Amino acid sequence: MKAIDKKTIIIAAATLVVGLLAGWLLFGGNKSNSHDDHEHVKTEINGETVWTCSMHPQIRQNETGDCPICGMDLIPLEDDQNADIDPNAISMSPTAMQLANVSTAIVGKMNPVKQVRLNGKVQADERLVYSQSSHIPGRIEKLTVNFTGEFVNKGQIIAYIYSPELVTAQEELLEAQKIAETQPQLFVAAKEKLKNWKLSEKQIEEILTSGMTKDEFPVVADVSGYTISKKINLGDYVRKGETIYEIADLSKVWVLFDVYESDISWIKKGDKVEFTIASMPGESFISIITFLDPVIDPKTRVAKARVEYNNSNGKLKPEMFASGMVQAKLVNKSNSIVVPKTAVMWTGKRSVVYVKTNSEQGVNFIMREITLGSALGDSYVVEEGLMEGEEIAVNGTFSIDAAAQLAGKPSMMSPEGGQVMTGHNHGGTTTESNVSHESHEEQNKSTTSKTLSIDKKAKEALQPIYNTYLNWKDALTNDDFKEAQKNAANFKTALEKVDMGLFKDEAHMVWMDFQGRLAKNLEHIQHFSDIEQLRKAFQSVSVTMIEMTNSFAPLGKTIYVQHCPMADNNKGADWLSSEKEIKNPYFGSSMLKCGEVTKEIK
């Protein structure tokens, strides 16, 4: 037994020696060549290597370890080897681009088309609504149509009327019949009098044949359709020409869509609308706009776009809710440059993209300022700054911008260059750099949009919106779906209660734009079934809320704009908070401290 053990030990030792030798030949024997193939120049501060995260380049430490955000191993921060190519170029390795989810696209031209969403209701065609009146004065003795919604056919008897005046007129006819040979004109006049009460030739002949007067006369329907209003009851006395029913022909209906003031320039007569009805899921309808209101409603600030629909099958019923989509084309903007919204970074004053270039050293990105045109849903028309065929980053732009800030090169927040990204609070870990975090905040403060003047009442009217928004944010940070949905609904209610008359002049137009965008974001909030849908809606609402805060400055206290670069699939997302402490609404407890304060609005 001991001999066997000794033999086994010898074999194992021999195997270990062979393995070490093979490893040295494969990996150690050509060490200098390997180093030459992939040489890195490490950045050193005060003689110490600076360590960073390839996924989060804002992290900088003077010792190795794990990234405090994602837990990846820190790597040495490399000097920019492309400075001799373009001093403003940011180089990124394929690995860094993959980790930062950076993707690019070629800039091209197209005919700009904007998807305009419309909401509306089905209504009866006003031209096919009739007032059914009584041609005979008298008392209602019998009703054959007794309720609203009943269908009637043209010529159908809908009521019987007793009329003393008609009885007298019949007696005059019978007397005139007796002297018809000597006084034919009198006889003809007596017949015409009855015809004026809509009695037919047949009814008059029956009276003359029987020689007796009738006490009750029928009222017949002039048109076919549904009774949409019943004006009388049994025993009522009606005058000649008085409306007793309203009848609507629903074989053709209107769908009246609300067009917000900000969208009116996109909508025109003749545009095709594809719409759906809430009660008919999975079914869509197509028609065209036949009329657009020339006047905006002063209360709702919307115009009505009329769509006519052939409703011979009776599917569409008045007061049904409809949601439509118009593929609106820009006039005189054919063959324009269009880029995705994800490619554009903006601060309220400037809009920038990162243009990709290739060199012998690898891939580089250079920031370029552009002029934006109209928004097209998920994209923008670019008026100036880009040319067809150039390649730009469409995802991961925040990561590229962070790398630019770290390298002290022009970036979105620092157009003149200079390292401004220094502290990034993730779970209490703060990193250091050459410039203080307070300096970063000061630069963010300067990037404000134009502030519009609104009075005290307007500011007070906005307070419930901010209160419910902040409650919504807190519920998302706590991963509380029910509370978040309740506060989202409260936000929608608070928005609807704001009196638009409180906003004057230019502020009025700006408020209508904000109100319209927020209303669209909250349109289906009550139907959301999970917290991620609420977070997606909160992200869209936050964009508008930040703009509104910059434009109106309605709060009497400081509010903080906070940003998480990992939200929205690493595209980054912002939100407002009344507290400087980071509590991330997009990740909740899974990454509560991920984010940083990018601006203070006082």
C-alpha angles and dihedrals in degrees: 000000000000090000091055092051092051092051092050092052092052092051092049092049091050091050091051092051092050091049093051091049092050091048091052091050093048101041111011103038095068099035096133093052092050091051091050092053094058110021120176128192109213122218112236130193116194089348094306126114115245114226124206141169119255089214096044109030092180088076111094124171135165093228137047122259141106127320108258089220108045103007096238121144113271117241132203113275108244126217115244106264093188098064090107090058099050123345090216097048120115114210122210128183120226089251093053091048091051094048092047091048091238114170130171139205137195115253111241141172127247142156102274114239123181123201107224114193117212133189125202151134138257112249135179115264103260090215090060097050113103135189109224106209135185114251090194125065114225149081124316106244100171138010121204094179106057108167144038115264096034115136118235131190126222109269094021116138107245102171145001121227132197109213123181088194091056091049089054091048090053091052089052089052092052092049091047089052090061092058096034092118094054098030106030093157091058090051092050091048091053090053092048091053090059092045088057086064088055096255110155127232088252093056091048092050090051090055092049093046095048094041089216132107123240121230097199129044128191125240111215129202114258093202141019121250147087122309105240096174133025112203103179143045134208111290096022118137114231132194125225109279095016116143113247100169139013112219125193127197104217097185084105123032139180126234107206112202125195112236113197118225091247091056100044093095089060098051124074139164112280096032114140115240125199109198141174133206119230092225093051106057116192095020123104134189131205129207140135135255108258099176138019121196111251090207130056117228105251093215103044097025091223135116124217121242111200122216119185119212131188102234100180091138091053095232096133116066128190115270095025112141117243133192117202139187126207121194095214119195123211114243114236091000102100118144094020129158111259127187132183117261089237089066094058126081117190138178100194092269104043135039119201140177132190115241117208121226130177127219138165088270093054140259121352134184125206123193115236129185115227138185114237125215127188123344114242103193102268095012145045135226109236114218098182140001105051136072130206113268097029117126120230137180111258098176132032094029092142090058091051090048091050089053089050091052092049090051092049092243130134111292140163094274095034111038092174094051129240128135109280103155106091115131124041116178112215113157094333097307112131122188129204136232141158095281127052124248089238088062089055091052092050091055090049090052090060093057097080127137125233111300115222123207118245127170129247095265092054091050091049090051090057095052096085089053092055093043093053091042092055091046089051089052092050091050091053092050087053092049088237106152098182094048091046092051091047092052091045089055090047089051090054091049092048090050092053092051096058111112106230089201089075090071115078136198114333092358089061093058092046092049091050089054092049092045093050094049093047092048091053092050090052097042097110100021094124091059097055113120103189139038095246090065089052090050091051091051090045090054092054092044091049092058090058094040091055091050090048092050091051092047101045106020088207100165127092092212139051116278125190130226107215129190136201115195093198097055121103093029093312093308090112131238137210136214141175124251134180089212128063091219112099116245108165115219094188096061104019115189093352091070105000098158098045109122146052140233108258099174144010117215111198 
